[in-house]
Amino acid sequence: MEHALDELARILRTPQTTVRERYGAIVLRLVESLATGLAIGIGFAIVHAFAG
């Protein structure tokens, strides 16, 4: 019983992960992909406008 309470106390002392820490890398990757796609799309639109 004492071991279980020690384990519970250890778990409660550990810092909680926030949503930003958990999903930050995924969101950053999605934003990066969106920005890249937008830049490529704008590039194609400019070339298409100049071409005719």
C-alpha positions in Angstrom: 0.0 0.0 0.0 2.8 2.4 0.8 4.4 1.7 -2.5 1.2 2.5 -4.3 0.9 5.8 -2.4 4.5 6.7 -3.2 3.8 6.0 -6.9 0.7 8.2 -6.8 2.6 11.0 -5.2 5.3 10.8 -7.8 2.7 10.9 -10.6 1.0 13.9 -9.1 4.3 15.8 -8.8 5.3 15.4 -12.4 4.5 18.4 -14.5 1.4 18.0 -16.7 1.8 18.3 -20.4 -0.1 21.0 -22.1 -2.0 20.8 -25.4 0.7 23.1 -26.9 3.5 20.7 -25.9 1.6 17.7 -27.1 0.3 18.9 -30.4 2.7 21.8 -31.1 4.9 19.9 -33.6 1.9 18.5 -35.5 0.4 22.0 -35.8 3.7 23.5 -36.8 4.1 20.9 -39.5 0.6 21.5 -40.9 1.2 25.3 -40.9 4.5 24.8 -42.7 2.8 22.6 -45.4 0.0 25.1 -45.8 2.4 28.0 -46.3 4.4 26.0 -48.8 1.3 25.0 -50.8 0.1 28.6 -50.7 3.5 29.9 -52.0 3.5 27.3 -54.8 -0.1 28.2 -55.7 0.7 31.9 -55.9 3.7 31.2 -58.0 1.7 29.2 -60.5 -0.9 31.9 -60.6 1.7 34.6 -61.4 3.3 32.5 -64.1 -0.1 31.7 -65.6 -1.1 35.4 -65.6 2.1 36.3 -67.4 1.8 33.5 -69.8 -1.5 34.5 -71.0 
